[in-house]
Amino acid sequence: MELLEQKMEEITLIGITGRLDTTNYGILEKRLITLIDEGAKKIIIDCANMDYISSSGLRIFLMGLKKVKLSDGNFVLFGLQDTIREIFEIAGFTTIFEIYRTKEEAIKAVGSRQ
Protein backbone atom coordinates (compact mmCIF):
# COMPACT_ATOMS: atom_id res chain seq x y z
CA MET A 1 0.00 0.00 0.00
CA GLU A 2 1.08 3.52 -0.75
CA LEU A 3 -0.41 6.69 0.75
CA LEU A 4 -0.38 10.01 -1.04
CA GLU A 5 -1.44 13.02 1.01
CA GLN A 6 -2.55 16.36 -0.37
CA LYS A 7 -3.73 19.49 1.49
CA MET A 8 -6.32 21.73 -0.13
CA GLU A 9 -7.06 24.61 2.25
CA GLU A 10 -8.93 22.95 5.14
CA ILE A 11 -9.35 19.60 3.33
CA THR A 12 -6.89 16.72 3.63
CA LEU A 13 -7.01 14.25 0.75
CA ILE A 14 -5.44 10.83 1.28
CA GLY A 15 -5.00 8.60 -1.74
CA ILE A 16 -4.56 4.87 -1.19
CA THR A 17 -2.84 2.74 -3.82
CA GLY A 18 -2.78 -1.04 -3.62
CA ARG A 19 -4.01 -3.29 -0.83
CA LEU A 20 -5.18 -2.12 2.57
CA ASP A 21 -4.92 -5.20 4.75
CA THR A 22 -3.57 -6.69 7.97
CA THR A 23 0.04 -6.20 6.87
CA ASN A 24 -0.17 -2.42 6.50
CA TYR A 25 -3.34 -0.97 8.06
CA GLY A 26 -1.25 0.43 10.93
CA ILE A 27 0.37 2.94 8.58
CA LEU A 28 -3.00 4.45 7.69
CA GLU A 29 -4.20 4.22 11.29
CA LYS A 30 -1.21 6.19 12.60
CA ARG A 31 -1.52 8.82 9.89
CA LEU A 32 -5.25 9.35 10.46
CA ILE A 33 -4.82 9.60 14.23
CA THR A 34 -2.01 12.13 13.80
CA LEU A 35 -3.99 14.24 11.32
CA ILE A 36 -7.13 14.27 13.46
CA ASP A 37 -5.18 14.99 16.66
CA GLU A 38 -3.53 17.91 14.85
CA GLY A 39 -6.96 19.34 14.01
CA ALA A 40 -7.88 17.97 10.59
CA LYS A 41 -11.67 18.05 10.35
CA LYS A 42 -12.26 17.49 6.64
CA ILE A 43 -10.75 14.25 5.40
CA ILE A 44 -11.36 12.74 1.98
CA ILE A 45 -10.11 9.25 1.16
CA ASP A 46 -9.34 8.55 -2.51
CA CYS A 47 -10.01 4.84 -3.08
CA ALA A 48 -9.72 4.89 -6.88
CA ASN A 49 -6.39 3.01 -6.82
CA MET A 50 -7.16 0.79 -3.83
CA ASP A 51 -7.65 -2.73 -5.16
CA TYR A 52 -8.34 -4.62 -1.92
CA ILE A 53 -9.53 -3.91 1.61
CA SER A 54 -9.61 -6.38 4.49
CA SER A 55 -11.69 -6.21 7.65
CA SER A 56 -8.71 -4.48 9.29
CA GLY A 57 -8.87 -1.77 6.64
CA LEU A 58 -12.61 -1.38 7.13
CA ARG A 59 -12.02 -1.01 10.86
CA ILE A 60 -9.50 1.81 10.28
CA PHE A 61 -11.97 3.67 8.06
CA LEU A 62 -14.61 3.32 10.76
CA MET A 63 -12.18 4.52 13.44
CA GLY A 64 -11.31 7.55 11.30
CA LEU A 65 -14.97 8.37 10.74
CA LYS A 66 -15.82 8.14 14.44
CA LYS A 67 -12.81 10.19 15.51
CA VAL A 68 -13.53 12.96 12.97
CA LYS A 69 -17.23 13.03 13.89
CA LEU A 70 -16.27 13.69 17.54
CA SER A 71 -14.82 17.01 16.40
CA ASP A 72 -17.82 17.75 14.13
CA GLY A 73 -15.75 17.01 11.06
CA ASN A 74 -16.29 15.16 7.80
CA PHE A 75 -14.76 11.89 6.62
CA VAL A 76 -15.81 10.88 3.12
CA LEU A 77 -14.68 8.42 0.47
CA PHE A 78 -14.67 8.46 -3.30
CA GLY A 79 -13.69 6.31 -6.25
CA LEU A 80 -14.53 2.87 -4.88
CA GLN A 81 -13.94 0.15 -7.45
CA ASP A 82 -16.87 -2.24 -7.93
CA THR A 83 -15.27 -5.02 -5.88
CA ILE A 84 -14.51 -2.63 -3.01
CA ARG A 85 -18.01 -1.15 -3.18
CA GLU A 86 -19.42 -4.68 -2.93
CA ILE A 87 -17.39 -5.29 0.26
CA PHE A 88 -18.73 -2.03 1.70
CA GLU A 89 -22.29 -3.05 0.81
CA ILE A 90 -21.92 -6.50 2.41
CA ALA A 91 -20.45 -4.94 5.56
CA GLY A 92 -23.26 -2.35 5.70
CA PHE A 93 -20.75 0.48 5.34
CA THR A 94 -22.55 2.15 2.43
CA THR A 95 -25.13 3.37 4.95
CA ILE A 96 -22.46 4.59 7.38
CA PHE A 97 -20.08 6.41 5.03
CA GLU A 98 -20.65 9.18 2.55
CA ILE A 99 -19.31 7.74 -0.70
CA TYR A 100 -18.91 9.77 -3.88
CA ARG A 101 -18.00 8.73 -7.41
CA THR A 102 -15.49 11.49 -8.12
CA LYS A 103 -12.97 13.66 -6.34
CA GLU A 104 -14.85 16.78 -7.43
CA GLU A 105 -18.12 15.54 -5.89
CA ALA A 106 -16.36 14.69 -2.60
CA ILE A 107 -14.59 18.07 -2.42
CA LYS A 108 -17.82 19.92 -3.18
CA ALA A 109 -19.71 17.99 -0.48
CA VAL A 110 -17.05 18.47 2.21
CA GLY A 111 -16.04 21.97 1.21
CA SER A 112 -19.57 23.31 1.43
CA ARG A 113 -19.93 22.31 5.11
CA GLN A 114 -18.82 24.40 8.03
C-alpha positions as YAML, in Angstrom:
chain: A
units: angstrom
residues:
- id: 1
  name: MET
  ca: [0.00, 0.00, 0.00]
- id: 2
  name: GLU
  ca: [1.08, 3.52, -0.75]
- id: 3
  name: LEU
  ca: [-0.41, 6.69, 0.75]
- id: 4
  name: LEU
  ca: [-0.38, 10.01, -1.04]
- id: 5
  name: GLU
  ca: [-1.44, 13.02, 1.01]
- id: 6
  name: GLN
  ca: [-2.55, 16.36, -0.37]
- id: 7
  name: LYS
  ca: [-3.73, 19.49, 1.49]
- id: 8
  name: MET
  ca: [-6.32, 21.73, -0.13]
- id: 9
  name: GLU
  ca: [-7.06, 24.61, 2.25]
- id: 10
  name: GLU
  ca: [-8.93, 22.95, 5.14]
- id: 11
  name: ILE
  ca: [-9.35, 19.60, 3.33]
- id: 12
  name: THR
  ca: [-6.89, 16.72, 3.63]
- id: 13
  name: LEU
  ca: [-7.01, 14.25, 0.75]
- id: 14
  name: ILE
  ca: [-5.44, 10.83, 1.28]
- id: 15
  name: GLY
  ca: [-5.00, 8.60, -1.74]
- id: 16
  name: ILE
  ca: [-4.56, 4.87, -1.19]
- id: 17
  name: THR
  ca: [-2.84, 2.74, -3.82]
- id: 18
  name: GLY
  ca: [-2.78, -1.04, -3.62]
- id: 19
  name: ARG
  ca: [-4.01, -3.29, -0.83]
- id: 20
  name: LEU
  ca: [-5.18, -2.12, 2.57]
- id: 21
  name: ASP
  ca: [-4.92, -5.20, 4.75]
- id: 22
  name: THR
  ca: [-3.57, -6.69, 7.97]
- id: 23
  name: THR
  ca: [0.04, -6.20, 6.87]
- id: 24
  name: ASN
  ca: [-0.17, -2.42, 6.50]
- id: 25
  name: TYR
  ca: [-3.34, -0.97, 8.06]
- id: 26
  name: GLY
  ca: [-1.25, 0.43, 10.93]
- id: 27
  name: ILE
  ca: [0.37, 2.94, 8.58]
- id: 28
  name: LEU
  ca: [-3.00, 4.45, 7.69]
- id: 29
  name: GLU
  ca: [-4.20, 4.22, 11.29]
- id: 30
  name: LYS
  ca: [-1.21, 6.19, 12.60]
- id: 31
  name: ARG
  ca: [-1.52, 8.82, 9.89]
- id: 32
  name: LEU
  ca: [-5.25, 9.35, 10.46]
- id: 33
  name: ILE
  ca: [-4.82, 9.60, 14.23]
- id: 34
  name: THR
  ca: [-2.01, 12.13, 13.80]
- id: 35
  name: LEU
  ca: [-3.99, 14.24, 11.32]
- id: 36
  name: ILE
  ca: [-7.13, 14.27, 13.46]
- id: 37
  name: ASP
  ca: [-5.18, 14.99, 16.66]
- id: 38
  name: GLU
  ca: [-3.53, 17.91, 14.85]
- id: 39
  name: GLY
  ca: [-6.96, 19.34, 14.01]
- id: 40
  name: ALA
  ca: [-7.88, 17.97, 10.59]
- id: 41
  name: LYS
  ca: [-11.67, 18.05, 10.35]
- id: 42
  name: LYS
  ca: [-12.26, 17.49, 6.64]
- id: 43
  name: ILE
  ca: [-10.75, 14.25, 5.40]
- id: 44
  name: ILE
  ca: [-11.36, 12.74, 1.98]
- id: 45
  name: ILE
  ca: [-10.11, 9.25, 1.16]
- id: 46
  name: ASP
  ca: [-9.34, 8.55, -2.51]
- id: 47
  name: CYS
  ca: [-10.01, 4.84, -3.08]
- id: 48
  name: ALA
  ca: [-9.72, 4.89, -6.88]
- id: 49
  name: ASN
  ca: [-6.39, 3.01, -6.82]
- id: 50
  name: MET
  ca: [-7.16, 0.79, -3.83]
- id: 51
  name: ASP
  ca: [-7.65, -2.73, -5.16]
- id: 52
  name: TYR
  ca: [-8.34, -4.62, -1.92]
- id: 53
  name: ILE
  ca: [-9.53, -3.91, 1.61]
- id: 54
  name: SER
  ca: [-9.61, -6.38, 4.49]
- id: 55
  name: SER
  ca: [-11.69, -6.21, 7.65]
- id: 56
  name: SER
  ca: [-8.71, -4.48, 9.29]
- id: 57
  name: GLY
  ca: [-8.87, -1.77, 6.64]
- id: 58
  name: LEU
  ca: [-12.61, -1.38, 7.13]
- id: 59
  name: ARG
  ca: [-12.02, -1.01, 10.86]
- id: 60
  name: ILE
  ca: [-9.50, 1.81, 10.28]
- id: 61
  name: PHE
  ca: [-11.97, 3.67, 8.06]
- id: 62
  name: LEU
  ca: [-14.61, 3.32, 10.76]
- id: 63
  name: MET
  ca: [-12.18, 4.52, 13.44]
- id: 64
  name: GLY
  ca: [-11.31, 7.55, 11.30]
- id: 65
  name: LEU
  ca: [-14.97, 8.37, 10.74]
- id: 66
  name: LYS
  ca: [-15.82, 8.14, 14.44]
- id: 67
  name: LYS
  ca: [-12.81, 10.19, 15.51]
- id: 68
  name: VAL
  ca: [-13.53, 12.96, 12.97]
- id: 69
  name: LYS
  ca: [-17.23, 13.03, 13.89]
- id: 70
  name: LEU
  ca: [-16.27, 13.69, 17.54]
- id: 71
  name: SER
  ca: [-14.82, 17.01, 16.40]
- id: 72
  name: ASP
  ca: [-17.82, 17.75, 14.13]
- id: 73
  name: GLY
  ca: [-15.75, 17.01, 11.06]
- id: 74
  name: ASN
  ca: [-16.29, 15.16, 7.80]
- id: 75
  name: PHE
  ca: [-14.76, 11.89, 6.62]
- id: 76
  name: VAL
  ca: [-15.81, 10.88, 3.12]
- id: 77
  name: LEU
  ca: [-14.68, 8.42, 0.47]
- id: 78
  name: PHE
  ca: [-14.67, 8.46, -3.30]
- id: 79
  name: GLY
  ca: [-13.69, 6.31, -6.25]
- id: 80
  name: LEU
  ca: [-14.53, 2.87, -4.88]
- id: 81
  name: GLN
  ca: [-13.94, 0.15, -7.45]
- id: 82
  name: ASP
  ca: [-16.87, -2.24, -7.93]
- id: 83
  name: THR
  ca: [-15.27, -5.02, -5.88]
- id: 84
  name: ILE
  ca: [-14.51, -2.63, -3.01]
- id: 85
  name: ARG
  ca: [-18.01, -1.15, -3.18]
- id: 86
  name: GLU
  ca: [-19.42, -4.68, -2.93]
- id: 87
  name: ILE
  ca: [-17.39, -5.29, 0.26]
- id: 88
  name: PHE
  ca: [-18.73, -2.03, 1.70]
- id: 89
  name: GLU
  ca: [-22.29, -3.05, 0.81]
- id: 90
  name: ILE
  ca: [-21.92, -6.50, 2.41]
- id: 91
  name: ALA
  ca: [-20.45, -4.94, 5.56]
- id: 92
  name: GLY
  ca: [-23.26, -2.35, 5.70]
- id: 93
  name: PHE
  ca: [-20.75, 0.48, 5.34]
- id: 94
  name: THR
  ca: [-22.55, 2.15, 2.43]
- id: 95
  name: THR
  ca: [-25.13, 3.37, 4.95]
- id: 96
  name: ILE
  ca: [-22.46, 4.59, 7.38]
- id: 97
  name: PHE
  ca: [-20.08, 6.41, 5.03]
- id: 98
  name: GLU
  ca: [-20.65, 9.18, 2.55]
- id: 99
  name: ILE
  ca: [-19.31, 7.74, -0.70]
- id: 100
  name: TYR
  ca: [-18.91, 9.77, -3.88]
- id: 101
  name: ARG
  ca: [-18.00, 8.73, -7.41]
- id: 102
  name: THR
  ca: [-15.49, 11.49, -8.12]
- id: 103
  name: LYS
  ca: [-12.97, 13.66, -6.34]
- id: 104
  name: GLU
  ca: [-14.85, 16.78, -7.43]
- id: 105
  name: GLU
  ca: [-18.12, 15.54, -5.89]
- id: 106
  name: ALA
  ca: [-16.36, 14.69, -2.60]
- id: 107
  name: ILE
  ca: [-14.59, 18.07, -2.42]
- id: 108
  name: LYS
  ca: [-17.82, 19.92, -3.18]
- id: 109
  name: ALA
  ca: [-19.71, 17.99, -0.48]
- id: 110
  name: VAL
  ca: [-17.05, 18.47, 2.21]
- id: 111
  name: GLY
  ca: [-16.04, 21.97, 1.21]
- id: 112
  name: SER
  ca: [-19.57, 23.31, 1.43]
- id: 113
  name: ARG
  ca: [-19.93, 22.31, 5.11]
- id: 114
  name: GLN
  ca: [-18.82, 24.40, 8.03]
...
